[in-house]
């Protein structure tokens, strides 16, 4: 018997974890952290319904924290098997996981100093040492390379186009005495015709498919993101303010810098100090220049002649002192800092400084999950709590939906159209209930497929 259990990203966007069990073996696809509402974040501290040491393998679709960030905790609690992912993801994990651990340790230490945590003392979910132990288990594979997992399981990675190294994972299951099955995990699908990365690759067939639905109920704006960026930046410069951009360290940060360079070269914005204030984003930006297997043709062409991921007055901020200096520097500037949903990290200090400033702008450039500070800002709240203090919101809050790294419903349907036959069953994951329901209705209506929206911790038999 082969079963699939949804241990995360079911009924919500974050916490991606999917357990595939067959022939007595266990494969966990993704080990993501829950983010957003407190009730979701508390799940990160819950004991898994299975013992981590009983899991044979972990496979990661990509390096974003809501898909990889639980791995150090899983290893700390007993998992010791191999972790497979693409080579780009393997390199990013070297940056992402220790950074995640440091942020958690820093946030816990800060909470203890300021006394705003209910826990005495506040503790991180895992430490930097735990992250380095987890990294010892990671093995990178090339796109299309077959990876054998024991006698009955094998897998391949294909390009998802979401961030560097992001992949769709196809798992072949050889069932004793029954027909083999193919289970495909979409991970997070990227967008078509975007700069830097290749488009999502088509997958021709699956017996069972897990498809993400982050934007399953909406279309991205038609507005040109460069036009929107130029307008916001120029208006903020006129007011003499700062442009603060909470951005995911991997993916959105690099695309933003790419667009800012183009806008400068085209003379559509003034040359301003542009600072990337995130150790993880700084390292990820360097890695984007290394992995040419992910680059589209235009990025490859630019690589030969210039630095496509740097502006004229560009800096990768080093250390806390450099981060604090950004807030005291006078004059207009652009600060890009993680995290992308303002759930933690250095961006919180910049927001605390500039949210009360009517001259400044805060630009939201990615999906803002329900319950996050980014979502509350997007929804127009006039006060935000940061590090135990209530911060008034007087800055201009802008959102550029077309800068999202996630496929919208039309792009998801475009990718699904690449299947040569309908899957026996399609599971809609990684979406809030309205988005998942809307995508289910569209797939059933337009494609006639058998579709299910699984519940958290629900198990289904794949037959």
N, C-alpha and C positions, 0 to 999 in steps of 0.2 A: 504494500500500500504506500502511496505517495501522498503526503499532506502538505498544506501550506498554512502557516499561522501568521497573522498580521499583528506584530508586536509594536507597531508604530506607523505613523503616516496613514492612519485609518480614522476617518472622521476629522482629520486635521492635516495641516500642511507639513508639520515637522516631526522629528523623531523616527525617521524611516528605519524600519527593521522588519525583514520578512524572512521567516524560518521555513526552509524547504527540507522535509524529512522523507527519506526513501531508503529502503533496504537496510534499515538500522543506522543510517548515517544522517548527520545534521549539517546543513549548510545555511549560514545566516547571510543574507544579502542586505548590506548596509547596516551601520551601527550609529544611527543619528541621535543627536540630542533633541529633546523637546524644547521648544521656545514659545514665548507668548504668554498666555494666561498662567497665573500662578498654579492652578490645578494641573496644567500640562507640565510646567517646569518641575513640579514635585514628582512627576513620574520618573524623572532621571534618578531619583533617590530610591525608587521602589526596587525590591528584589525581583529579578526576572523570573517568569514562571518556569524556566528551565535553568539548570545549572550551567554556568558558562563553560565549565570544564567538559561538559558533555557535547559541546559544539565541535565538530571536526574541522570546519573551514569557515572563514569569513571572506566574502567578496564585496568590494566597494564599487559603486557606480561612479562616484566622484568624490572630491575632497571637501565639499561644503560641510560645515559643522553639523547641519541637520541630517547629514548622511554618514558622517564619519566620526563625529565628536564624542561618541560614547565608547569608542574602542579602548582608550586607556583604562576606563572603568571596567570594561569587560575583561581585559587582561589582568587587572588588579584583582578581580573576583575569581580568576581561575582559568580563563581561556588561554590556551598555549599553542593552538594550531597555526597553520599558515594563513596569511591575509593576502589575497590576490586583488590586483587592480591594474590599470594601465600604467605605463612608465611615467607619463605626465602626472597622474594622480599620486604615484609613489613619491615623486619628488616634492609635490605640493604638501603631502602629509608630513614631510620632514619639517615643514614650516608651520603648517596649520595646527597640528596637535600640540607641540610644545607651546605655541603662542596661546592656544586655548587654555592650556594648563596655567600658564603664567598669569593670564587675565583672571582666571578664577582664584588663584592664590592672591593676586593683588587686590581683587575685589573683597575677598574674605578679610585680608589684613586691614584694608581701608574701613570695612564695616566694624571691625573690632576697635580700631582707633577712634572712630566717630560714634560708636555705640548705637548704630541704628538697626542692627540685626536682632531678631528675636532669639537667635541661637547664641549661646554663651559657652565657648567662643564660636564664632562663625568659622566654618571649615569649607575648603574647596571640595568639589566632587571628586577630583583627582589632582595629582601633583605633576610637576614637570618630570620628575623621575618616573612616574607611571607612564607618561607619554613616551619617554625614550625606551622604556621596556616594550611598549606596544610596537614601536617602529622597528624593532629587531625582527618582528614577524612578517613584515611587509615584503612582498615580491611583485615586481612590475612585469607586465607582459605587453607585447605589441598588439595594436589593433589587428584583428583577424587571426592571431596566433592561437591554436588550440591549447587549452590548459586542461590536463587530465586530473581529476579529483578521485583518486581511488579507482575501484573496479567499475562502478556504475554511473559515475557522473563526469561530465566534461563541459567546458564552457568556452565561449569566445566573446571578445569585446568588439563592438563597432562604435563609430563616432556618434556622439549625441549632440555636439555643437553647443553645449551649455556653458562650460568653462574649459580651461585647459585640462586635457585628460579625461573629460567626462565621457561616459560610455553607456550604451545599451548592452545589457548582459543577456546572452542566450545560453541557457543551461539545457543540455541533453541528458535525460534520465533513462538509463537502461534498467527496466523493471524485470526482475526474474519472473518468467512465466507469463508476462504480459507485454503488450506492444510498447516500444519506447515512446517517450513523450518529450516535447520541447517546451520549456517554460521561459518566457521572455520578460525581463524586467526593464522597463523603459528608463529608470532613473529619472533625471530631469532633462526634458527635451529642450534644446536651444531653438533659436530662430533661424529662418532662412534669409540669405542675402545680407547677413550682418558682417561688419568688419572683423578682421583678425582671424576668426575661427572658420573651419569648414562647416558646411551645412550638416544637419542630422542625416545620417545614412539610412536608407530604407532597409527594413528587415522583411524578407519575403514570406515567412511563415512562423506560426506558433500554435501549439495546442492550447496553451494557457498564457494569457498576456496580462501583465500588470502595467497600467498606463497612468501616468501622473495627470492631475487635473487642477493644478494651481490656478490657472487662468481658464478653467473649463467653462466659465459662464460669461466671458467677456472677450472683446477684441481690443488689441492695442490701438492707441491713438494713431491716426494717420499723420499727425503733426511730425515734422522733421525734428528729431531731438537736438540737432545742432542749432536750428533756428530758435528753439525754446531756450537752450543754454545761453546763446548769445544775448537774447532779450533779457533774461534774468541777470546775467553778469553785467551787462551795460547799465541796466537800471540800478543795480546795487552799487556800482562804481560811482554813478551820479550822486547817490546818497552818501558816499564815503564809507560804506559798510563792508563787512566781510561776507564771503560766500562759504557757508559750511555745508559740506555734502557728506552725510552718512552713507557709506558705500561698502558693499561686501568687498573684502580685501582681495578676493580672487574673482576675476571676471569683470564686475562693474567698474572697479578702480581703473583697470587697464583700458577699458573702452572709453571711460571719461577722459583719460589723459590723451588717448588717440584723437578724440574729437576736439579737445582743447588745443592740441597742436595744430590740427587742421584750421580751426577758427583763427588762431594767431597768424598762420601762414597766409590765410585769405584776407587778413586785415579786418576781420569782423568783430574782434574784441581787442582791447589793449593788451599789451604784454604785461602780465601781472605775476607776482610771486605765486607759484603753484606748489603746494606742499602736500605730499602724501605722508600722513602721520599715522602710520601703523607698521610695526616691524614686519608683520605678516604680509601686508600689501607690498612693502618694499621688496621683500624677498621673492614674492610671487611675480612681481613685475620683471625681475631679472630672469626668472624661470620661463616666462612667456617668450623671451628671446632665444631660449635654448631648444624648445621642443617644436621643431619645424614640421613634424608630422601632423600637428594640429593647425598649421597656418593655411589660410586660403591664399589664392594666387596673388592678390594685391599686397597682402602682408609680406609674402615672400619677395615680391618686387621691391618693396620699401626697405626690407632688411638689407638689401644690397647697397643702398645709397644713403640712408640716414637712420637716425634713431626714432622709430615710429612711436615709441612709448615715452617721450620726454618733450616738454615744452622748452621755450627759450630761457625762462627763469624758473627752473624746476629743482626741487629738492626732495630727497627721501629722508625724512626726519629720523634722527638717531637719538634715542634716550629720552627720559622724562624731561630733562632740562630743555632740550630742543622743542619738545611738545609744548611746554609751558611758555617758552619764548614766543611761540606763534600768537598766543593770546595777548601779549603785551606789545607786539610790533604794531606800529601805527600804519594807517593807510589801507586801502582795499587790497585784498588777497583772496586766494581760493585755497581752502583747506579740505582735503579729502581724507576721511578717517573712518575706521571701522568702529562699531559694527553697523551693517547696513540697515538694521531695523532699530538701531539705538538701544539695544538690549544690554550693552556693556561696552568695555573698551575705552580708548582715549577720546572717542568722539563725545562721550558724555561730558567731559570737562570743557570742551569747546562749546557744546550746547548750553551748559550752565552759564558760560561767560557771555554768549552772544544771543541766546533766545530773548533776553530782555531788551535787546538793542533794536529799535525800530529801523535803523539804517541797514541792518544786516538781513541776509536771506539764508534760509535753510532749505536745501533742495533734496527732496526724496526721489531716489532714482531706481528703486527696485520694489519688489513685492513687500508689503508691510503686513505681517501676520496679525490677526486679531489679538489684542491684549498687549502688544508691544508699544513702546513709546512712539516709535515711528508711526504706527497706526493711529495713535491718539492725536499726534500732531496733524496727521493727514485729515483726521475727522474734525479738526478745528477746536480742540480743547485749548483753553486759555491759560492753564497751569499744568505743569508737568513736575512730578517728583523725581529728583536726581540725587542720589547719594543721601537720601533722607531729608532733603530740603525741597521746598516748593519753589519752583522757578516760574516766574510769569513769562508768558509767550507774547512778545511784542514784535519779534522779527517777522518778516514776510515768509510764509510757508508755501513752498512751491513743490509740485509733483510732476515728474516727467515719466508718464506711464510707458512711453515708447522705448525707454531705456531698459526695460525689463529683459532679463536673460532667459525668461521662460516663454515657450511657445504659447500663443493664445489658442482659442478653440479652433480657429480656422487652420492654424499651423499643425495642431494636433491631428485634425482630420486629414490634412494633407499627408502627414506621416503614416497614418493608419491606412490610407489608400494604397500604400505600397505592398500590403499583404495580398498574396495571391489567392488565399482562401481564408474564410473566417476562422478565428480561434474557436475552440469548443466553448471556452468561457473567457470573458474579459473582466478583470477586476479593476475598479477605479479607486486609486489611492492618491495620497499626497495632495489633498484638496479639502477646503472647508465644505460643509454639507451643501450649500447652494451651488457651488462650482461643480462638485462631484455629481449632484443630481442633474444639473443642466447638461453636463457632458454625457451622462448615461442616456438621457432622453434623445440627444442628438445622434449618438451612435446607434441606438435601437431604431430610430426613425429613418436615418439615412443609409445605414449599412445593414440593418436587420440582424445584428449580432446578439448573442446571449451575454448580457452584462449584469454584473453584481457589484454593489458597493459594500465591502466588508466592514464589519464592526471591529473595534479595538479588541485584540486578543482572540478574535474568532478564528477557528480552524476549519478548513475545507479539505475534502478528499478530492484529489485530482485523478479522475477516472475517465 
